[in-house]
Amino acid sequence: MAEYKGINVPDRVVPFTSEDTSAIFEDIHGRGGLHAVSSILERDAIFLPRRKVGMIVSVAGDALYTLVGGVSNTNWVKIEIFTASFFTTIEEFTGDANDSIILDLTLLTPNNKLPVIGDIINDPNDRSARVTDVDEMNNEVSAIILEDSGRKPVSNYEEDALLIKDYFILHNGKLARIIDTFTSANEGNIDESFNKDIEDGNLELISDAVSIVYDNKEYPDLDTVAKALDHILYVELAVNLSGGGVFEIGYTVPSLSLSWTINKTIVSQSLNHGIGILNANDRSFIDNMININNDVTYTLIASDDKKTVDANTSFIFRPRRFWGISPEESLTDTQILALAGTDLTTGRAQTRSFDCTGGNFFYFAIPSVYGIPNFRVGGFSYSNYILTTRDVENQFGEIINYNVFRSGLIQTGANIIVELT
């Protein structure tokens, strides 16, 4: 083996002239372009002197490869290319999402343009499939069925989103394709931004969705992709308002304090009863100058510029009901207010248990506006009660008319069940 100008050549080979060698090296190192080979083995057999970092080789039936960081076979890196060409096939796909299918190449249109690996083809029902192989000899196209195009995986971009390869995201009217795949919430571009993901190459900006024309005769107003996606991805506006409650007649709520939650960004909101327009970012309202002692309902109206919804909360004032036991044959206002049981529930219907051990009467004091109830004691109809109708002054000085019911006879049972209907 001899060496000629740094190149090892067999002894039996006539050495090149200096002019030949210069021409060869100019051809190898001075020219760029795409190198084509028929197999991976042929790619790996390319002589080292012909290699340089960045050279691109096309392997027939496979993909493009480039040398990154060196010129050995371990430095070959596959070039992943996503093509944006869209083809239409006149035959329907058979199968479900993720199924592999074989299609007739001659049925692809328009203009008999040859698809390549990565292209998207659509059938008459707008189902999509991604091309995985093209066999021109047998006029066959292999593809994998994607989700129905009407349910194309598109979502709004979030900074902590889990990115899934070949899905699409929408951000401020701009549509981008995700070109990296992350399989767990602990990986991926957590706390990145849309622009940073574009810059880092994690997203491929397809176009500004506002400018892409969309045509659907059933929805003529949705004339751009942005409007169509907004329609598909629209989240219904929901508002929840709190701050009201049920209070005893005569009590005064010392101030108005309302709070609310809204599930999305809004453009406007307002409160009734003369309060009017609020800042769209407010989620509470307090006015220490407003005292409430009568029934009133507050309504919050909010809009997201597409729909307007409202939410209500009420301040309701009711008289109290009372029940309990006493050995006394009649009760004063103070004794009625001191009975063990009390609530602000409307109506007369209720079931109570009394312990009259030692000898006691059971009592009910019910606002007369709720009417006269029917009694059952221990499951049997009961009419042996004493009724007195009278005015009672409550703890806030409010005078309310009550029907006061007392058992006709003193009771001694430990568990007397009394039902009022």
Secondary structure, DSSP 8 states (H G I E B T S, - for coil): -EEETTEEE-TTS----HHHHHHHHIIIII--SEEEESSHHHHHTS-GGG--TT-EEEETTS-EEEE-SSSSGGGEEEE------EEEESS---S-TT-EEEEEGGGEESTT----TT-EEE-TT-EEEEEEEEETTTTEEEEEEEEEGGG--EEE--TT----TT-EEEETTEEEEE-S---STTSS-TT--HHHHHHHTSEEEEEETTTSB---TT-TT--BHHHHHHHHH-----EEEE--EEEETT--B-SEEEEEEESS--SEEEETTTTEEE-TT--EEEETT--B-S-EEEEEEEE-SS-EEEEEEEEEEE--EEEEEES-SS--HHHHHTSSEEE--SSS-EEEEE--TTSBEEEEEEEGGG----EEETTEEE--EEEEEEEEE-TTS-EEEEEEEEESS-B--SSEEEEE-
